[in-house]
């Protein structure tokens, strides 16, 4: 970092953490003293700045710097006024130890502090700092026994487009302060090759929270202009790099600063270690990954998508240098192996043992990234294994078809400098030979139909009554599985909640703005027997990550925990309400969203048949485990007709009837579907323009759907001329861009590059709008009509628009708006939207009168059938709620015992009064969430107020106010407080309030009173949030 930047002082306001900057302009050098690229003060988003303390900031670990920035913004801390003496002790600490001191250093009261970075996150950052300062190559995680934690920390913020400054608006003081950015606590997530190579600290991610709601070009220009500015955190300048999936990535300019403690420990000098020693800027990063000079003929838009390969979430595989690139399988110039290659059996087995050891059946294929190559590599069938392995340097090899390799690079262009080594190979060179695994080939059985697949099935011959029968069967299955338990089937009921509420999926979610962290979990197979002894306490926790957990439990998680801890659901208004809500939402997927389960179907990955044995129109598939039909007979998949389809399924040709072939050496590779490489056109390409780089299809063998289905004429998939004419294409090549870059003055070169790399932000998100038009056109004109096919093809092109150079013409959008906006919404869509909004359908306005639409028929008949079936549950409405005196007394007992003690001690009585006051104040705050004048205006506001309520509840009364209960144990204080919350909530009705105040603020300690063992739930991962040992966390193991 240029010291000219560090020597300046920034004025900060006392009122806001992102204060109005001074009008005085100053220069920010973004890399090193030698770097020429400079930014003016109003060209950056400064999140925190105190240049007079820059020596301190440079000496702190990366995690502590980020947390200092985040906390100072949350608590309006003017960092320029914090004394050096308070901060100096942090410089000698690592991330984990620094967490214990940071609040004191910033003079933030512990009772007012938000959740800090988790200690497990700090551990990973400390390990990374040690690895990068040593330069031993362990950061790549590419050895068999590596820890698989490198690069797994996400430094992120969230930006709402509502908070963007208006471009050119005079006096807008938010333009360069980043005040619209909300920083999130660093967390663990999947890593990518770039973060493993350079370290988590070198990348910052900015999630655009609500981009879909802002579709105008002016909105996109504002977003682009804002995101093109560097982000500054205490002297660390993050340069705009690239956008993917509404997340903008920023790259840390200049050298690495991983903390004085790590530098002293490994005796290294700042500036002489890490990725920043060689790759100081975004241009350096791009040239390391994709050399411009070797890829001049590529479109610039394609080059940008190649950069996405480095930031894709992957698992670190092994280091493999034995790589060949043979030609693809082609017929008359048409590629039949697009995106697919081969991997040797030993290499495939080694990856399975490293990453997927819990899977006992040998895996047949992996979706991978290696350097700028991507696609699926399959283990060659036995008749190919010998020939493909002949002449190899080793038994671990890859054979990547040319279609997999997305850019060119000469060997001498690999960076070869620096002390960082992996077996005598520089890390920046070795990174290009690390196999990165996206996912393994596996099947999902059974699969679901969808609102895209159903219209095609009906258009091509399947009677809607057949699908209606499947829908009714699915609704019956769901309701039966969620019947309130009697006696010993509590755990089976818990399994149903886990499945229908998608609790494992929630645990695996990765969303920057959400409360759920990703974790790899798996549940016991259906064959395993569950017992009450399976309920075990979670891992020990020091309590720092538990305190706000209640605010992050959804209703269904509470219901699940209540069931497995033995709570009597029938005794509570609150839990009965949650249960009814779960039943209705679960059935909605079949009656309103049309996610209808079909037992005779599965999802699986597709690969080409490299042997050439499969005839045109044939596929080969062998499941990894036995699949039985409704009569419990094994399905052999050796002959007969089946259907294959792929999403997005918008055209009649996106589902095809094909034949199964019985070819033994292909059936040796279970869990993948082989497509023929014969004929005039690849089957994958016919199915919604797919290929073999990781695409999945739905395979249907249910004969009630297969027999009546007739393939649509392939001409219906031909591109309509008017569709091509509706888009303009940016034909800028890398060579043309290089010429523009060379003509740019030296000071603006980096800025020009970054603006072009973020050009996808200037493209309005129109796919959702055109999907809405498509649904209207299908309802009005039919699936096979010119209108529907034209809109379907536009939808497909718009879906890929962020990573292609195609842009919809303004005149076309205006014409389409005029033509399709006036069409009525389909009846099924109106009902589906109404169901999601939890209100009755008012059939007014522009609602289609088309009752022939199969989705409208299924919507009406499914809703009617559900109402009839729900009567099975409602019939016992009057007798469903039961009193449970024993449970009621258990939940009251801690408070009653404390009350008894208070009768003989004035000190204890005062402490109990403080507890009662806290609970009653919390109840007052909770009630305000539902009152007309004080209720939150948005979901996010409601969640934030719930979070604050839980924080207030858990931190009050303080240890000083209740020394007696704290002396017993802090846990005892929480139990008494939770118990009184339950007493207060049930004071007028033993079943409690429908809002469940006690369960909103104290679900965990209350359920802990009933469990046979203590419940400790670590925020916010479900794998540790449940006390059931059928979940395992592979990430934390």
N, C-alpha and C positions, 0 to 999 in steps of 0.2 A: 504494500500500500504506500503510495507516495506520501511523504511526510507533509507536503503542502496541504493535503487534505486534513491530516491529523492536527495541524497547528491551528486550525480555525475553530472558533467557538460558536455554537448555535444557540439562538435565543429560544427559550421554552416558556410557554404560558403555564400559569399555575392551575388553570381551570380544566385543561384537557390533556390526556396522555399523548395526543398527536397535535401538537400546538402549531399555531400559525408561524411560519418561518419569517426570519428577517428578510427585508427587501434586498439587502446586500448580497450580491452574487459572489460565489466562490467556486473554485475549481476542485473537482473530485477526480483524482487519478484512480482508475479502476483496477489496475494490475500491479505494477511495480514502479519503482522510480524511473525505469527505462521505458515504460510503456508510454506511448504517445496519445492513446485514446483518452479523452477527458470529457467529463460531463459538467454542465453548470448546475448550480444548486436547485434550480427549478425544473431540472430534467430528471430528478430522482424522486422516489418515494422513500422518504426517510422515516423509518419506524422508531428509531431511537438513536440519539447522538449526544455525546459528551466528549468532544475531542481533547479536552485538557486532561482527561483520564485515559487517553488512548493506550498508553503503555500498560495500564491495568487490563483493558479489554483484550489486548493482544496476547496477554499472558494467561488468560482464563481458558478453561476447556470449552469446546464448542457448545456442549449442552447447557452449561452455565451461562454463556453469553446469550443464547436464545431465551432461556428462562428469565434472565435479567431484563431483556427487552420486553418479553410478554408481561411480566409482573409489573414493570414500570408503567406500561400502558394501562393495565387494568386498575392500578391504584394511584394514577396521576403522580408518580414519583418523578421529580425533576432530578435526573441523574447528574446534571452538572453541579448540583448542590450536595451530593453525597460525598463525604470526605474520603480521601484516599486511604486513611487509616482503617475505615470500616471495610473497604474492599480488598485491601492488601492481603489479608489472610486467605482469601479465596484463591489467590494465584498459586499457592503451594498445594492445593487440594485437587483431587481428581473429580470427575462428575458426581460420583456417588457420595463422596464425602462433602462436596460443595453444596449438595442439596440440604444438608443439615444446617448450613450456616447462611444460606442466601437470604432468607427472610429477615434475619437479624441484620445482615449487611445493608439491606434496603430499608430497614426500619419499618417493616410491615408487621402489623399485629398478627400473631398466629391465629387468633380467633376469626380474623377477617380474611385469611388466606384462602385462595382457591386451591384446587387440586394441583399438586406439583407433578413434574415428570416422574414416572414410576421408576423405582430403583432398578428394575430389570432393564429398563431403557438405559439408565445410567451405566449399568454393567456392560452393556453392549458397546456404548460409546467409549468407555475406558478400554475395552479390549481392542476396539478399532484404533484408538490413539496409540496404543502400544504396538500394534501391527504395522501401522503406517510410519511411525518414527523408527522402528527397527528396519523396515524395508525388507522383510523376510518372505513376502509373497503369500503369507497366510490369509491376507485380506481377500484373495480370490476364492477362497473356500473350495478349491478344486481338487483336493485330495480326498481319498476315501474316508479318512477319519476326521475330516474337518468339522467344525462346530455348527456350520450353517447359520451363522448369525451376522456375518459381515454385511454391511450396507442395509440393514433391516430397520433402521430408525428413520422415521419420516418427520422432517421439519416442514410444517405446513401452516397455511393460513386460509381463511375463507373470505371471499369478496362477493358482496351482493351488488348486482348491477344497479340497484336502486340508489346505492351510495356513490356511484361514479360521478365525478365532476362534469359539468357541462363544458364541452370544448369551447374555448374562447370566451367564456363568461368572465367578465371583468370582476376582479375582487374575490374570485373563488380561492379561498385559502386552503381548500382540501386537495388541490391539484397535485401538490408535491409532498404531502405529509403522510400519505398512506393511511389516512384516518378511517377509510372504509374497510381496511383489512383487519380481520379478527384473527389473531394468532391462536393456534391450538397447542396444547401440551405435546411435546414430542412423544411419539408412540412407536410400537413395533408393528411392522407390516411385512409383506413379501418384499424381497430385495430385487434389484435388477443389476445387470452387468456393470452399468456406469457407477452405481453407488457402491458395489463391491470393489470395483477397481480404484475409485478415487476416494471413497469414504462417504458415509451418510451426510457428513457436514458440508460437502461440496455442492449440495443441491437443496433448493428451497422450492416448495410446490404451492401454487396458489389456485385453489379450487373456486371456479365461478359457480356460485350457488344457484342462480335462477336465470340462466342464459336463455332457456327455452321460452320464457315469457317476453323476451325483448327481441323482436324479429326485424325491426327496421334497419336499414343501412346506417342510419345516423347512430343508432344504439351500438351497432357493431364497430363503427368507427371510434366511438368514445371508448369502448372496451379495448380496442387495439391500441389506441393512443396511450391509454393508462398502462397497459401491460408491457408496452415497449420501453417503459422507464425502468432503469435499474432500481433495485430495492436495497436500502442501506440499513444494516443492523450493527450499530456500535463499531463503525469503521469497516465492517465486512460488506463488500459491495457484490450483490448477486445480479449478474447480467441476464437479461431476457434470453431464453434459449429456444424453447419449442412448446407447442400446445398439443395435448392429446386428451381426448375425452373430457373437454371442458376443464382441464387442469393445465396451467401454465407452469413449465419448469424453468427455474433460474439456476445459473451456474456461478459458483463463487470465483470471482476474479482473483488472480494473483496467487501468492504462496499460501501454504497451509499454516494454520495456527491451531494446534491441537492441545495447547496447555503447557505451561512452564514445567509442570510436574512430569509430563511424559517426555519432554525434551531433555530434562536433566536426568531422568531415569535411564534413558537410552543414549545419552551423551551426543545429541545431535543439535545442529544449529538451525534455527528457524530460516526457512527459505531453501534449505538443502535437502529436504525430504518431501515425500508425498507427490501426488499428481500435479499440484500447482507449480512445482519446480520446472516442469516441462510444458504443461498445458495451462497457460495463464489466462486464456480468453476463450470466448465462444468460437472464434475462427480456428484457434488451435484445436479445440475439441472436435469440430466438424472435420478438419483436415486429418486428424488422427483416425477418425472413424471412416470417412469416405474422402479420399484424395480427389480434389477437383480435377486435376490434370488427367487422371485416368478414367474419368466418367463424364467427359465433356458432352457426349451425345445424349445423356439422360435429361429428361425434363426436370426442371428444378422442383416441381411439385412432387415428383417421385423420389428425388433425393431426400426431401424433407421426411417422407414416410420411412425411408431407410433409417433415419435417426431414431424413429420410434422403437426400432428393434433394441436399441441400447437401454431404453427406459421401460421396456415391458417387464411386468412382474414375472420372474422366473425363479426356479430353484437351481442352485449351483451344482452343475454336474462335474464331470472329470475332464482332465486336460488330455486332448487327443490331437496329435499332429499328422497322423496317417490319414489324409483326406484326399479323395479323388473326385473329379467333377466330370462324369460321362455325359454324353448327349441324352436328351429326353427321348421317349418313345413318341414318334410322330407318324402320321399318315396324311399324305398330301398337304404337308405344312401345318397340320393341326396337331397340337401337343396333347398327348393322352396321359402324361405323367406329371402334370403341372403341380409343383410344390411337394414332390415326394422323392424320397431316397431310401437308402439302406443303412443299417447299422449291424455290426457283427454281433453274433450271439454273446461272446464274452463281454463286450462293451455294454450291451443291453442288460445283461445279468448284473454287471458291476453297478450300473445306475440303479437298478431295482434294489440291490442290497443296501445302497447308500441312502436312497430317497424314499423307497416304497417297500421297506422290509416287512411291513404288516400284510402285504398282499402275497399270498402263498403260491398263487398260480403264476407261471412265467408270463411276463408282459410281452405283447406282440409288437407294440409300436409306441413311439413317443413323439409329441409335438415339441420341436426344439427351435432354438436360436443359436447360431454360432457365427460370431462376427456379424456380417450383414447378410448371411444366409438364413432362410427360415423355411419351415415346412414340417412334414412328418417323415420320420425315418422308421421303417419297419424291419423287423428281423427277417432276413430272406427265407423263403420256404426251402425245404431240404434239397430240392432239385436245383436250387440256385446257390446254396450256401458255399459249396466247394469252388465253383467257378468264380464267384465274386471275391473269394478270399485268396485266390492264387496270386503269388508274387507280392504279397503285402509285407510291409516292414514289421508289422506286429499283429497280434490277434485282436487288438482293439482298433477298429477303423470305421470310417464313415465314407459312404458313397453318396454324394449330393448331386442330384440332377442339375443341369444348367439353369433350369427354371427356378431353382431354389436360391441361387446366388444372385443377389440384387445389386452388387457393385463390384468393381474391379480394383485390385491393388497389387502392385509388384512387391515381391518379398523384401527388396531393399528399401521399400518405403516404410516398413514397420519401424517404429521408434526404437532406437537401440541404445539410448543414453540413460544415465542415472544408475544409482547403486541398488535400486530395488530389483531383487532377483527371485526367480522361482526355479531352482535347479539350474542356475547359470543363465536363465533366459530372463531378460528384463520384463517386469510386470506388464508394462504397457504393450509389449509385444505378445506376451503370453495370453493376455486377455482375449486376443483374437482366436485362440485355440481352445477356449473353455466352452464345453457344451452346456448350454443353458436350457433347462427343461421347463416348458410351459405346463404340460400335464401329460399324464400317461393315458394310453388308450384303455377305456373302460366302457361298460354299457350301463345304461339306466333303464331298469325294468321294474314295473311297466311304465310306458310313456303316456302322455296326455294328448288328446286332440286339442285344437285351438280354433279361435275364430278366423284364422286364415286357412287352416286345412279343411274345415267343415264345408264351406261354400264350394271348394274345388271337388270334394268327394261327392256332394249332391249334384253339382253341375255335370259330373262325369258318370252318373248312373246310380249312385247310392241313394236309396230312399231315406228321407229325413226321419221316417219312423224307426228305421234301424238305429240311427244315431240317438234318437229319443229313448230307445230301450237301453242303450249303453248309459245314457245320462241318468235314467231312473235307477239303474243298478248302482251307479256311482254314488248318487244321493243316499240311497238306502245303506250302502256300506259306510259312508261317513257318519250318518246319524247313529247307526248301530254301534260303531266304534266309540262314540262319544256319549252313550247312555251313562247316566250317573251310576257309579259302581255300587255294588252291594257285597259286603263281606270281604273276601280275600282277593278280589280282582282289582285292587287299587293300583298296582303297578302296571297292569295291562292298560288301565285307563290313562296312566301317566305316559305310557308309550304312545297312545293315540294323541294326547295333547302335544307331545314332542313332535309327532309327524305332521298333524294338521296345522299346528301353529308355526311350523317350520323353524323350530328353535335352533336346530343345528345350523341351518342356513343363516339365521340371524347372527350366530356366533362367527360364521365365516365371512360375514359382510365386511367390506372395506369401503368406508365412506368418510372422507375427511371431515365433513361437517356433522357426522353422527356420533352417537355415544357407544357404538359397537366396534370392537377391535377384532381383526381377523385372527383366527386360530384354527389349526387343523384338528378336527375332532372326528371321531367315528363312534357310532353306538354299537352295542352288542347286536349280533345277528338274531334273527327271529328264532333261531334254533336254541339259543341260550336261554336258560331259565333265570328269571329274576326272582330275588327273594328280599325280604326286609333287611337281611344282613348286608345287602349291597349298599345300604345307606351308610356312608362313611364321611367323616369330616374332610373338608378341603385342606389343601396344604396350609402350613402355618403362615401367618401374615402378621406383620408388626402393627397392623391397624391403620397405617397411613393411607391404605388404598381401599378401606372399607367404608369410611365415614359417610360418603354420599351415595352409596350403592342403591339405596331405595329409590332415588330420583331417576335411576337409569334402568330400573326393572319395568318392563312392559307388563300389562295385565296378564298376558298368557304365561309369562315367566313366573309370575307370582302364583298363578293357578297351578302350574306344574310343580313348583316347590311345595305348595300347600298339600298337594296330593301325596307326594312321596315322603312327606314328613308326618303323614297320618291325620292331617286336618280333615274334619268332617265338613265337606263342602255344603251339605244340605242345611247346615246350621247358620249360614251367613247370607244375608241379602247381597252383600258385595260380591262374594264368590259365585253365587248363583247367577248374578247378572253377567259376570265375566264369562261363565260357562255358556249361557244362552248366546252371548255375543260371538263366542268362538264357533258354536254350532252354525249360526247364520253365516258367518264369514267363510267357514269351510265349505258350506254348500254353495255359496255364491260363485265359487270358482267353476262349478259345473252348470249352474242355472243362469248366471249373469256374465261370467267371463269365459264360459265354454271350455274350461280346462277339464275335459272329460277323460277320466282314466280308462284306458283300454288294456285289459290284461294281455291280449295277444299283440303286444307291440313293445318296442324298446328304442332307445336312442343309442347310436354307436358311431364311431369315427370311420370314415371311408378312406381307402387306399387303392391305388391302381394295381392290377395284376401284372407284375413284371415278368411272369413266366409266359404270358401270352396264351395260356390254355383256356381261359374263359371265352366262350363265343359271345358275339354281340347280343345284348338283351338278357344276359345272364349275370348273376352275382353269386358270391360264395360267402357264407357266414356260419360260424360255429360259436355258440355262447360259451363263456368261461365257466359256467355252471349249468346244471340241468334246469331246464325250463319246462314246466308241465302245463297242459291245457286244462280246460274246465272239468274234464273227466279224469284228471290226474294222470294222463298219459304223457310220456316224454315227447316233446316236439324235437324232431331230428334235424330239421333244416337242410335236408338233402335233396328235396325235389318239391315241385309245386310252384304256384304263383304267389307272389307277395307284392306289397306296395312299398315304394320308397319315396320320401318327400323331404324337402329342405326349406327351412325358414330363411328369409322372408318368402312365404308362399303366396304370391299375389297373382300369378297367371295360371290358367288351366293346365299348363304343361309342367308345373312345379311339383306334381305328384305323378309317378309313372308305375305301371304294372310291369314287373320283370319276373324272370324265372330263377329258381335256385338250382345251382349245379353241385354235384357231388364230386369234388376233386380232392382226394385225400391230403396231398401235400399242402394245399391251401387251408384245409380244415385243421392242420397242425398249429395254426396261428389263431387262437380264439380271441374273441372280443373286438375284432375289427371286421368291416365289410369290404370285400374285394369287389371292385368294379372292373368290367371288361375293358381291355385296351384295344378292342377291335371295333370296326365300323367307321362311319364318316364323322361322327360327332361324339365327344366324351359324354357319358351319362351325367357326370358331376356338373358339367357346364350346362346341360339341359335343365338341371334342377336349380333354377334361380341363379344361374351364372356362377356355380360353385367351382371349386378345384380341390386339390388333395393336400392343402397345407394345414389341415386341422379341422376341416368342415365335418360336422355331424349331420346325420339324416335320421329321420324316424323310419323304422322298419315295422311294417304292419303285416301280420300273418292271420289276423282274425278274419275268417272266411266270410263273415257276414258283410264285411267291408270290401274284401278282395274280389269276390265273385262278380258282383254287379258292376264293378268299376271298369270303365273303358278309357283307354288312353286318348288324350286330346291330340288333334293334329299338330305336329311340330311347327307348322307355319305360324301358329298363334304366338309362338315365342320370338318370331322375327321382329327386329327393331323397327318400329314405325318411323317413317321418314320424318314426320313432323316433330317427333321427339328429339331426334338428333339436331334438328334445326332450332330447337328451343333452348339450346345451351351454347354458350361460348366457351372456348378453350384457351387457356393460357399456354402458348407454345414456347415459352421461355426455356431454353436449354441451359445446362450448367455452363457451357462455353459462353453463351450470350451473357449470362449473369456474371461470369468472371470478367468479361470485358467491361460491364457496368461497374463492377467492384474496383477495377483498376483505374477507371476514370474518376472515381470518388476520391476526394481529397483525404489525405492521411488521417486527419482528425475525426472524420465522419465515417471511416471505413467500417468500424465495428458496429456502429449504430445502424448503418445501411443494411448490413448482413442480418442483424437481429430483427429488424423490421420485416425483412423478407421471410425469415424463418417463422415468424408469427403471423404470416398472411392469412392463415386459416381462420383467425379471429375476425377477419373482415367479412367472412361469408355468413349471411344470415342462416339460422337454423330453420329450414322450411319443411323438413321431412314430416314433422308432426302435422302441419297444416295440410300437406298433400295426402297424407294417409287419411285424414278426415274427409277430404274430397273424394278419395277413392271409395271409401265406405258408402258415401252418398251415391256415387255413380253406380256401384254394384247393385245397390238397392233399387235404383231408378231404371237402369238400362240392362243389367245382367252382367255376370262375371266375364263372359266372352265378348262383350260389346267393345266397339272401338274406343269409347270413352273410358271404360274400365282398364283396358289394356294400355292405353296411352298414359293414364295416370299411374298405373302400376310401374311402368317403365321409368316414368319421371321419379317416382318414389325411390326406386332402386338407385338411380343416378344421384339423387339428393342424399341418400344414405351414405354414399361414398364421397360426396362432395368435399368434406373436410380434408380428405387425403388424395384427391384428384384435382385436376385443373379445370373441371367442368363447373360452370357457373350459369344458373338459370337467368335468362334474359328478363329484364324488368317488364317489357311489353307482354311477354308470355304470362308472367304472374298476374298482371292486371287483367288480361283476358280470362285467365282461369278463375280468378276471384269473381269476376262478373258472371261467368257461366255456372260455377258450381256452388258458390256461397249461398245462392237462393234456393238450392235444393233442400228438401226436408231431411232431417236426421232419420235414420232407420229407427223403427220402433224398438228393436232390441237395444240399440245404443242409448236411447233415451232412458229405458228402464235400467240398463246397466249403470249409467251415470247416476241415476237417482238412488240406486241401491248403495253405491259407494258413498254418496252424500248422506245416507241414512235418513232419507225422507221418502214420502209416498210419491208415486208418479202422478203428475198432473198432466193429463193428455191434452195440452193446449199448445198453441203456437204451431211451428212448422214441424209436424210429426208425420212421417210417411204413412200412407194408407195401404202400403204393400204388405199384405199378410202372407205372401208366398215366399218371402225371403226365409230361407231355412233357419237362420239365426233368430229371426223374430218368432218363428214357430217354436223353436226350442226354448226361447226365453219365456214365452207365455206358458207352455206346457210344463217346463221345469219348475217355474214358480208355483204353479198350481199343485204339482206333485209334492213339492217340498212342504207347502202348507198342510197338505193332508198327512204327510209323514211326521211333521213337527207336532201334530196333535198327539202322537205317541208319547211325546215328552210333556206336552201341555196338559194332557189328560190327567196327569198326576200332579198338576200345578198346586192344588190345594194341599196335597199330602207330601209334596216334595220336600218342603222345609221341615226339619225335625230339630228338636232341642237336644243339645248335648251337654248335660250338666257337668259331667266330669271334665270335658274340654274347657267349658266356661270357667270353672274354678281354677284350672291350671293356669289359664291366661290372667286371671285376677290375682293369683296367689302372691307374686312378688310385691305388688302394691299393698295388699292387705297385710302382709308381714311387716312391711316398712311402716305402715300406719300403726300397727300394734306396737312397734318399737318406739314410735314417736310419742305414744301416750305416757311413756316413762322418762322421756328425755326432751327437754326444751330445745336443745341444740339440734337433735334429729328432727323435731317438729318443724323448726325453721327451714331445715334443708328440704324436707318434704314439701313445704309450702312453695319453696323455690321451684321444685320439680313440677308441682301442680300449676304454678303460674306459667312456666314454660310451655307445658302441654296445652293449656287453655289459650295462650297467645298463638301457638301454632295452629290450633283449631280455628281461631279467628282469621288467621291469614289464609288457611285452606278454604274456608267458607267464602272469602272474598274472591276466590278464583271463579265462583259460579254466580256471583251477584251482578246484576245488570250494569251497574255503574262502575264496578271495579274489575270485571272479568277481563282476561287478556284479549287483545285484539288479533292475535295470531297464534298459531301452534308453537312457533319458536319462542314467543314471549311466555306462553304457558309453561313450556318445558324449563325455561330459565327460572321462572318464579317457583316452580316445583323444586328445582335444584337448590335455590336459595332457601326455600322452606326446609328442606332436608338438612341443609348445612346449619341453619339456625337450630333445628331440633336436636341434632347430634352434638353441637358444641355448647349448648346451654342446658342447665346451669353449668358454670365453670367449676373447675377443681377447687378454687378458693371458696366458692359458695357452698360446696357440698363435700367438705373434707372427710366426713364420716363414710359416705358411700364410696368415695375414691379410695379411701384406705382399705376398705374391704376389697374392692377391685373396681376399676372403671367400667368393667363389663356389668357389674351388679347395678351400677347407676343406670346404665342403658336399659337393663331389664325392668327396673322399677319404673322408669320413665315410659317404656313401651307398654307395660302393664297398665299404667294409669291412663295412657292414651286409649287402650282398649276399654277400660272402665268408663271413661268419658264418652266414648263412641257408642257404648251399649247402655247408657244410663236410662234411656226411655224404651229401648227394645233390645232384648237379649241377642237378637240377630244382627244388631248393629245398623248403621246407616247404609243406604245404597251407594253413597259415595265412598265409603270405606276409609274414613279419615285415618284410623289407626293403622290400616294396612298400607296407606300411602306413605306414612312417615316412619313406620316401625315394623315393616313386614318381616325383616330378617330376625331381629331379636324375639318377636312374637312366635315365629315358627320354630326358633331355637328352643323355646320353652316346651314345645311339644315333641321335638325330635329326640330320638334315643341317644343321639350324640350331638355335640355342639355343631352349629352351622356357622361357618365363616365363609363369606362370599367376597372374593376380590373383585373390585371394580375394574373393568366392566365385562370381563371375558366369561362367556357362558360355560366354557369348559371348566373353569374354577368356580363359577357362580353356582353351579349345581353341586350338591353334596353326593351325587350318585356316581359311583366309580365306573359306570359304563361309558364315561367320557374320558378320553385321554388327550393330553396336549402334547403334540409332537414338537411344537416350536419351543416349549419351555423345558422339554426333556433334555 
